Amino acid sequence: MAGTAPIPADELRAALDPVRAWLAGEAEQPPRPVVGAAVKTSARWLAQQVPGRSVELRVPPHVAVQFVEGPRHTRGTPPNVVETDAATWLRMASGLLSWADAVSEGTVSASGNRADLSALLPLRPLSRP
């Protein structure tokens, strides 16, 4: 992401800490700004790790980022789109939910031949040891 300071792994983990109990089903959903910060930070961290413009990840209403090298997309709907809700994205990013399970449950919409994120999830700094 040009012009944006890199997000350190510690900042990524810190953004996810306030939502972990919610994601595990042990607490109520945190306030929208807290969830939004976790979603934005994690999606932008992924985009900085896998730069490019051929896949667009949408987690409305929080963020849309483009990443993965390949044909650059500039207008209209990109050919490779992944869309999901905040809880699903954060569970996949943190390793609580696999890509395959999210797709089979219908909580992720993925279109295009580059839209399979299974090799990129969970995000390395968030995966369990």
Contact map, one row per residue, 1 for C-alpha under 8 A:
111100000000000000000000000000000000000000000011001000000000000000000000000000000000000000000000000000000000000000000000000000000
111100000000000000000000000000000000000000000000000000000000000000000000000000000000000000000000000000000000000000000000000000000
111110000000000000000000000000000000000000000000000000000000000000000000000000000000000000000000000000000000000000000000000000000
111111000000000000000000000000000000000000000000000000000000000000000000000000000000000000000000000000000000000000000000000000000
001111100000000000000000000000000000000000000000000000000000000000000000000000000000000000000000000000000000000000000000000000000
000111110000000000000000000000000000000000001001000000000000000000000000000000000000000000000000000000000000000000000000000000000
000011111011000000000000000000000000000010011001000000000000000000000000000000000000000000000000000000000000000000000000000000000
000001111111000000000000000000000000000000000000000000000000000000000000000000000000000000000000000000000000000000000000000000000
000000111111100000000000000000000000000000000000000000000000000000000000000000000000000000000000000000000000000000000000000010000
000000011111110000000000000000000000000000000000000000000000000000000000000000000000000000000000000000000000000000000000000000000
000000111111111000000000000000000000000000000000000000000000000000000000000000000000000000000000000000000000000000000000000000000
000000111111111100000000000000000000010011001000000000000000000000000000000000000000000000000000000000000000000000000000000010000
000000001111111110000000000000000000000000000000000000000000000000000000000000000000000000000000000000000000000000000000000011000
000000000111111111000000000000000000000000000000000000000000000000000000000000000000000000000000000000000000000000000000000000000
000000000011111111000000000000000000110011000000000000000000000000000000000000000000000000000000000000000000000000000000000000000
000000000001111111110000000000000000010000000000000000000000000000000000000000000000000000000000000000000000000000000000000000000
000000000000111111110000000000000000000000000000000000000000000000000000000000000000000000000000000000000000000000000000000000000
000000000000011111111000000001000100000000000000000000000000000000000000000000000000000000000000000000000000000000000000000000000
000000000000000111111110000011000110010000000000000000000000000000000000000000000000000000000000000000000000000000000000000000000
000000000000000111111111000000000000000000000000000000000000000000000000000000000000000000000000000000000000000000000000000000000
000000000000000001111111111000000000000000000000000000000000000000000000000000000000000000000000000000000000000000000000000000000
000000000000000000111111111111000000000000000000000000000000000000000000000000000000000000000000000000000000000000000000000000000
000000000000000000111111110000000000000000000000000000000000000000000000000000000000001001100001000000000000000000000000000000000
000000000000000000011111111000000000000000000000000000000000000000000000000000000000000000000001000000000000000000000000000000000
000000000000000000001111111100000000000000000000000000000000000000000000000000000000000000000000000000000000000000000000000000000
000000000000000000001111111100000000000000000000000000000000000000000000000000000000000000000000000000000000000000000000000000000
000000000000000000001101111110000000000000000000000000000000000000000000000000000000000000000000000000000000000000000000000000000
000000000000000000000100111111000000000000000000000000000000000000000000000000000000000000000000000000000000000000000000000000000
000000000000000000100100001111100000000000000000000000000000000000000000000000000000000000000000000000000000000000000000000000000
000000000000000001100100000111110110000000000000000000000000000000000000000000000000000000000000000000000000000000000000000000000
000000000000000000000000000011111110000000000000000000000000000000000000000000000000000000000000000000000000000000000000000000000
000000000000000000000000000001111111000000000000000000000000000000000000000000000000000000000000000000000000000000000000000000000
000000000000000000000000000000111111100000000000000000000000000000000000000000000000000000000000000000000000000000000000000000000
000000000000000001100000000001111111110000000000000000000000000000000000000000000000000000000000000000000000000000000000000000000
000000000000000000100000000001111111111000000000000000000000000000000000000000000000010000000000000000000000000000000000000000000
000000000000000000000000000000011111111100000000000000000000010000000000000000000000010000000000000000000000000000000000000000000
000000000000001000000000000000001111111110000000000000000000000000000000000000000000000000000000000000000000000000000000000000000
000000000001001100100000000000000111111111000000000000000000000000000000000000000000000001000000000000000000000000000000000000000
000000000000000000000000000000000011111111100000000000000010011000000000000000000000010011000000000000000000000000000000000000000
000000000000000000000000000000000001111111110000000000000000011000000000000000000000000000000000000000000000000000000000000000000
000000100001001000000000000000000000111111111000000000000000000000000000000000000000000000000000000000000000000000000000000000000
000000000001001000000000000000000000011111111100000000000000000000000000000000000000000001001000000000000000000000000000000000000
000000000000000000000000000000000000001111111110000000001000001010000000000000000000000000000000000000000000000000000000000000000
000000100000000000000000000000000000000111111111000000000000000010000000000000000000000000000000000000000000000000000000000000000
000001100001000000000000000000000000000011111111100000000000000000000000000000000000000000000000000000000000000000000000000000000
000000000000000000000000000000000000000001111111110000000000000000100000000000000000000000000000000000000000000000000000001000000
100000000000000000000000000000000000000000111111111100000000000011110000000000000000000000000000000000000000000000000000000000000
100001100000000000000000000000000000000000011111111000000000000000100000000000000000000000000000000000000000000000000000000000000
000000000000000000000000000000000000000000001111111000000000000000000000000000000000000000000000000000000000000000000000000000000
000000000000000000000000000000000000000000000111111100000000000000111000000000000000000000000000000000000000000000000000000000000
100000000000000000000000000000000000000000000011111110000000000001111000000000000000000000000000000000000000000000000000000000000
000000000000000000000000000000000000000000000010011111100000000001111101000000000000000000000000000000000000000000000000000000000
000000000000000000000000000000000000000000000000001111110000000001111111100000000000000000000000000000000000000000000000000000000
000000000000000000000000000000000000000000000000000111110000000001111111100001110000000000000000000000000000000001000000000000000
000000000000000000000000000000000000000000000000000111111000000001110000000001111100000000000000000000000000000001100000000000000
000000000000000000000000000000000000000000000000000011111100000111100000000001011100000000000000000000000000000000000000000000000
000000000000000000000000000000000000000000100000000000111110001111000000000000001110000000000000000000000000000000000000000000000
000000000000000000000000000000000000000000000000000000011111001110000000000000001111000000000000000000000000000000000000000000000
000000000000000000000000000000000000001000000000000000001111111100000000000000000011110010000000000000000000000000000000000000000
000000000000000000000000000000000000000000000000000000000111111100000000000000000011110000000000000000000000000000000000000000000
000000000000000000000000000000000000000000000000000000000011111000000000000000000000000000000000000000000000000000000000000000000
000000000000000000000000000000000001001100000000000000000011111100000000000000000000010000000000000000000000000000000000000000000
000000000000000000000000000000000000001100100000000000001111111110000000000000000000000000000000000000000000000000000000000000000
000000000000000000000000000000000000000000000000000000011111011111000000000000000000000000000000000000000000000000000000000000000
000000000000000000000000000000000000000000110010000000011100001111100000000000000000000000000000000000000000000000000000000000000
000000000000000000000000000000000000000000000010001111111000000111110000000000000000000000000000000000000000000000000000000000000
000000000000000000000000000000000000000000000111011111110000000011111000000000000000000000000000000000000000000000000000000000000
000000000000000000000000000000000000000000000010011111100000000001111100000000000000000000000000000000000000000000000000000000000
000000000000000000000000000000000000000000000000011111000000000000111111000000000000000000000000000000000000000000000000000000000
000000000000000000000000000000000000000000000000000111000000000000011111000000000000000000000000000000000000000000000000000000000
000000000000000000000000000000000000000000000000000011000000000000001111100000000000000000000000000000000000000000000000000000000
000000000000000000000000000000000000000000000000000111000000000000001111110000000000000000000000000000000000000000000000000000000
000000000000000000000000000000000000000000000000000011000000000000000011111001100000000000000000000000000000000000000000000000000
000000000000000000000000000000000000000000000000000000000000000000000001111101000000000000000000000000000000000000000000000000000
000000000000000000000000000000000000000000000000000000000000000000000000111111000000000000000000000000000000000000000000000000000
000000000000000000000000000000000000000000000000000000000000000000000000011111000000000000000000000000000000000000000000000000000
000000000000000000000000000000000000000000000000000000000000000000000000001111100000000000000000000000000000000000000000000000000
000000000000000000000000000000000000000000000000000001110000000000000000111111111000000000000000000000000000000000000000000000000
000000000000000000000000000000000000000000000000000001100000000000000000100011111000000000000000000000000000001100000000000000000
000000000000000000000000000000000000000000000000000001110000000000000000000001111100000000000000000000000000011111100000000000000
000000000000000000000000000000000000000000000000000000111100000000000000000001111110000000000000000000000000111100100000000000000
000000000000000000000000000000000000000000000000000000111100000000000000000000011111000000000000000000000001111000100000000000000
000000000000000000000000000000000000000000000000000000001111000000000000000000001111100000000000000000000001110000000000000000000
000000000000000000000000000000000000000000000000000000000111000000000000000000000111110110000000000000000011100000000000000000000
000000000000000000000000000000000000000000000000000000000011000000000000000000000011111110000000000000000011000000000000000000000
000000000000000000000000000000000011001000000000000000000011010000000000000000000001111111000000000000000000000000000000000000000
000000000000000000000010000000000000000000000000000000000000000000000000000000000000111111100000000000000000000000000000000000000
000000000000000000000000000000000000000000000000000000000000000000000000000000000001111111110000100001000011000000000000000000000
000000000000000000000000000000000000001000000000000000000010000000000000000000000001111111111000000000000000000000000000000000000
000000000000000000000010000000000000011001000000000000000000000000000000000000000000011111111100000000000000000000000000000000000
000000000000000000000010000000000000000000000000000000000000000000000000000000000000001111111111100000000000000000000000000000000
000000000000000000000000000000000000000000000000000000000000000000000000000000000000000111111111111001000000000000000000110000000
000000000000000000000000000000000000000001000000000000000000000000000000000000000000000011111111000000000000000000000000111001000
000000000000000000000000000000000000000000000000000000000000000000000000000000000000000001111111100000000000000000000000111001110
000000000000000000000000000000000000000000000000000000000000000000000000000000000000000000111111110000000000000000000000111001110
000000000000000000000011000000000000000000000000000000000000000000000000000000000000000000111111110000000000000000000000000000000
000000000000000000000000000000000000000000000000000000000000000000000000000000000000000100110111111011000000000000000000000000000
000000000000000000000000000000000000000000000000000000000000000000000000000000000000000000010011111111000000000000000100110000000
000000000000000000000000000000000000000000000000000000000000000000000000000000000000000000010000111111100000000000001100100000000
000000000000000000000000000000000000000000000000000000000000000000000000000000000000000000000000011111110000000000000100000000000
000000000000000000000000000000000000000000000000000000000000000000000000000000000000000000000000111111111000000000000000000000000
000000000000000000000000000000000000000000000000000000000000000000000000000000000000000100010000111111111111000000000000000000000
000000000000000000000000000000000000000000000000000000000000000000000000000000000000000000000000001111111111110000000000000000000
000000000000000000000000000000000000000000000000000000000000000000000000000000000000000000000000000111111110000000000000000000000
000000000000000000000000000000000000000000000000000000000000000000000000000000000000000000000000000011111111000000000000000000000
000000000000000000000000000000000000000000000000000000000000000000000000000000000000000000000000000001111111100000000000000000000
000000000000000000000000000000000000000000000000000000000000000000000000000000000001100100000000000001111111100000000000000000000
000000000000000000000000000000000000000000000000000000000000000000000000000000000111100100000000000001101111110000000000000000000
000000000000000000000000000000000000000000000000000000000000000000000000000000001111000000000000000000100111111000000000000000000
000000000000000000000000000000000000000000000000000000000000000000000000000000011110000000000000000000100001111100110000000000000
000000000000000000000000000000000000000000000000000000000000000000000000000000111100000000000000000000000000111110100000000000000
000000000000000000000000000000000000000000000000000000000000000000000000000000111000000000000000000000000000011111100000000000000
000000000000000000000000000000000000000000000000000000000000000000000000000000010000000000000000000000000000001111110000000000000
000000000000000000000000000000000000000000000000000001100000000000000000000000010000000000000000000000000000000111110000000000000
000000000000000000000000000000000000000000000000000000100000000000000000000000011100000000000000000000000000011111111000000000000
000000000000000000000000000000000000000000000000000000000000000000000000000000000000000000000000000000000000010011111110000000000
000000000000000000000000000000000000000000000000000000000000000000000000000000000000000000000000001000000000000000111111100000000
000000000000000000000000000000000000000000000000000000000000000000000000000000000000000000000000011100000000000000011111100000000
000000000000000000000000000000000000000000000000000000000000000000000000000000000000000000000000000000000000000000011111100000000
000000000000000000000000000000000000000000000000000000000000000000000000000000000000000000000000000000000000000000001111111000000
000000000000000000000000000000000000000000000000000000000000000000000000000000000000000000011110011000000000000000001111111100000
000000000000000000000000000000000000000000000000000000000000000000000000000000000000000000011110010000000000000000000001111101100
000000000000000000000000000000000000000000000100000000000000000000000000000000000000000000001110000000000000000000000001111111100
000000000000000000000000000000000000000000000000000000000000000000000000000000000000000000000000000000000000000000000000111111100
000000001001100000000000000000000000000000000000000000000000000000000000000000000000000000000000000000000000000000000000001111100
000000000000100000000000000000000000000000000000000000000000000000000000000000000000000000001110000000000000000000000000011111110
000000000000000000000000000000000000000000000000000000000000000000000000000000000000000000000110000000000000000000000000011111111
000000000000000000000000000000000000000000000000000000000000000000000000000000000000000000000110000000000000000000000000000001111
000000000000000000000000000000000000000000000000000000000000000000000000000000000000000000000000000000000000000000000000000000111
